[in-house]
Amino acid sequence: MVGPGANREIAERMLRSVAHRGPDGSGIYQAGEVIIGQTRLSIIDLVTGDQPMSNEDKSIWVVYNGETYNFPELRKELEAKGHHFRTTSDTEVIIHGYEEYGLDFLPRLDGIFAFALWDISRQRLLIVRDYFGIKPLHYYFDGRTLRFASEIKAILQDFSVPRQVDYQALHYFLNLRYIPGERTLFENIHRLLPGHFMLFENGSIRTERYYSLEFKPDPNHDESYYMEGIRHYLGEAVRKQLISDVPVGVYLSGGLDSSSIVAFTCQHTNEPVRTFTLGFNEPTDELEDARVIAEHFGTDHHETLLNLNPLKEYPRVIWHVEEPKENVLQGYMLAQFTRPFVKVVLGGLGGDELFQGYNIMQYLRPSQPFHRLVPDFIQHNLQQPLSRFVFNIENAMGRLELDEYRRGCQMLLSIGDIERYYLILRNVWDWDKGMFDNIYGPVLQSQKLSPTYKCFKPYFQSSIGGALAQAQWAEFNTKMVDDFLMNDDRTSMAHGLEVRVPFLDRDLVRFALSIPVDLKIKGNETKYLFRKAMADILPQRTIKKKKWGFTFNTYYQFQKDLKIVAERVLTRHRVEERGWFNYPYIRSILDHKPDPRMRWHYNYLWITLGLEIWAQMFLEGDLGNPSFNLESYYD
């Protein structure tokens, strides 16, 4: 907290609310209207690395979350320039690097980090977030005092911060199941964007980008060049990210990405690698695939199963993630299982975004040439009216199980508009005005809501390339950051476990973005080039394995406990009192015979159920003593 509202008692509450992120210690620095604090998860320099940390004359103070993988090299460079170090921590490199280079030091950091630095001589606060948004950083500025934290619940410990929903963000969330950009579900509480810093001085804030990526495929090389590069840069990423003074493990799903990380980890360690796998008690479980890799590389393998009634943990997970998602319970349970064994794990996130691994790319690739053939006037004057007609027909019939077919028709009718085609694949529905009537109650109906597609305009430019390239760029900058990376951080740090992501190594990302898109997916085979690069390293079963994803099936979940819990939480009285949603539509889903083609509806049910728990917990509840008993949210 910096400004006239800074208060020691509030700062201490803020630290207690995120103690799970750093169970190994905590500390506060205060000087007048400046208070910075940290709860520590000790991974490097277990003895002398406590924070807040200062330079020799105590003119610069820093609190830091994350790891700087290249800190040994940076330290040698700074020592050669006359800087003296008192610890062996990577945190101290931040201080001396800032002293030597100022803000120009930021692009030289190679790691995952969010940090705040108070410069007494300049009377300014610097807060920074890493290149790809692997570590979170949120802030609230009321025009006088800046409050910032890794998690929003800490900011809300200052009771002068209004607890209000951001309806525009809620609308994005209900379309995408995540919130793109700097908004959060809380009005006026924002995220610092990846690769950005913020300066607070003279009572005002200024935000700037310090790191930018360029998406410029280089067609001047053959496949063997890129395959060698993939192996080199991924191997180097794993080597760098194994730096730690505590044991490191690997999340292993049995898929291509996590298996590749296990393979390279085994190359850089002399002891059996500890691997961790979660099953879902469903037909699509990948436990056997993970066992194949564990046996092949001789890992110290551990596996567990998701609870048969996982919604019992939903309130606790919502508290940690701060968004009611359907794809977070599995990460929370796996981290909870892993933490007694290790403090750090490597995960496979980012591989699909870099190497075209998602199934939606198999829809985008065949359609790519046709997008260029359909003139704009045909798209706007014929296909879009037909799309609205298709929706109106299906909606009038009231046949929920036909929803997938209707979406498929609308997707075909969006050919000629790459952005629309992609967003329909990602389940965006707000082109169809009838969906507002289906889903929203009077409160959300009364809001002036901006359409979701406007968030994606920067990523669908012809200068980026064709449909595949534009969709890849959108995935990398939105869903990966604001959905998957956020989930990974919150669900792991809930247990004091740090997840590192080798596929998002700075050098590997640069190289991967130079590979032509038509080499990443070929013959409609996802990850064509990556599979080929790993073919001599991984078992053929793994190379040929189809993509499933680390998630459960909401159709099966509906038949376990989703329907039962939703009926207890989303009663007519409660839904109509809050006014966000249309109860008859919720009731129609609950009363419909279970159908595997209704996955969108079950996801919607999961989110609306979660939003009611979220609202009671964060907008109306006791933030110092939240209830994690699911039954306490029954009406």
Secondary structure as GFF3:
##gff-version 3
##sequence-region A 1 635
A	DSSP	alpha_helix	8	17	.	.	.	ID=ss1
A	DSSP	three_ten_helix	19	21	.	.	.	ID=ss2
A	DSSP	beta_strand	26	31	.	.	.	ID=ss3
A	DSSP	beta_strand	34	39	.	.	.	ID=ss4
A	DSSP	beta_strand	53	54	.	.	.	ID=ss5
A	DSSP	beta_strand	60	68	.	.	.	ID=ss6
A	DSSP	alpha_helix	71	80	.	.	.	ID=ss7
A	DSSP	alpha_helix	91	101	.	.	.	ID=ss8
A	DSSP	three_ten_helix	102	108	.	.	.	ID=ss9
A	DSSP	beta_strand	111	119	.	.	.	ID=ss10
A	DSSP	beta_strand	124	129	.	.	.	ID=ss11
A	DSSP	beta_strand	138	141	.	.	.	ID=ss12
A	DSSP	beta_strand	146	149	.	.	.	ID=ss13
A	DSSP	alpha_helix	152	155	.	.	.	ID=ss14
A	DSSP	alpha_helix	167	176	.	.	.	ID=ss15
A	DSSP	beta_strand	190	191	.	.	.	ID=ss16
A	DSSP	beta_strand	196	201	.	.	.	ID=ss17
A	DSSP	beta_strand	204	209	.	.	.	ID=ss18
A	DSSP	alpha_helix	223	241	.	.	.	ID=ss19
A	DSSP	beta_strand	248	251	.	.	.	ID=ss20
A	DSSP	alpha_helix	256	267	.	.	.	ID=ss21
A	DSSP	beta_strand	274	279	.	.	.	ID=ss22
A	DSSP	alpha_helix	287	297	.	.	.	ID=ss23
A	DSSP	beta_strand	300	305	.	.	.	ID=ss24
A	DSSP	three_ten_helix	310	313	.	.	.	ID=ss25
A	DSSP	alpha_helix	314	321	.	.	.	ID=ss26
A	DSSP	alpha_helix	329	338	.	.	.	ID=ss27
A	DSSP	beta_strand	344	346	.	.	.	ID=ss28
A	DSSP	alpha_helix	351	355	.	.	.	ID=ss29
A	DSSP	alpha_helix	361	371	.	.	.	ID=ss30
A	DSSP	alpha_helix	376	378	.	.	.	ID=ss31
A	DSSP	pi_helix	379	383	.	.	.	ID=ss32
A	DSSP	alpha_helix	384	397	.	.	.	ID=ss33
A	DSSP	three_ten_helix	400	402	.	.	.	ID=ss34
A	DSSP	alpha_helix	403	412	.	.	.	ID=ss35
A	DSSP	alpha_helix	418	425	.	.	.	ID=ss36
A	DSSP	alpha_helix	433	439	.	.	.	ID=ss37
A	DSSP	alpha_helix	442	445	.	.	.	ID=ss38
A	DSSP	three_ten_helix	452	459	.	.	.	ID=ss39
A	DSSP	three_ten_helix	462	464	.	.	.	ID=ss40
A	DSSP	alpha_helix	467	477	.	.	.	ID=ss41
A	DSSP	alpha_helix	479	479	.	.	.	ID=ss42
A	DSSP	pi_helix	480	485	.	.	.	ID=ss43
A	DSSP	alpha_helix	486	493	.	.	.	ID=ss44
A	DSSP	beta_strand	498	500	.	.	.	ID=ss45
A	DSSP	three_ten_helix	502	504	.	.	.	ID=ss46
A	DSSP	alpha_helix	506	512	.	.	.	ID=ss47
A	DSSP	alpha_helix	517	520	.	.	.	ID=ss48
A	DSSP	alpha_helix	528	533	.	.	.	ID=ss49
A	DSSP	alpha_helix	540	544	.	.	.	ID=ss50
A	DSSP	alpha_helix	554	557	.	.	.	ID=ss51
A	DSSP	pi_helix	558	562	.	.	.	ID=ss52
A	DSSP	alpha_helix	563	569	.	.	.	ID=ss53
A	DSSP	alpha_helix	572	578	.	.	.	ID=ss54
A	DSSP	alpha_helix	583	591	.	.	.	ID=ss55
A	DSSP	three_ten_helix	596	598	.	.	.	ID=ss56
A	DSSP	alpha_helix	599	614	.	.	.	ID=ss57
A	DSSP	pi_helix	615	619	.	.	.	ID=ss58
A	DSSP	three_ten_helix	630	633	.	.	.	ID=ss59
###
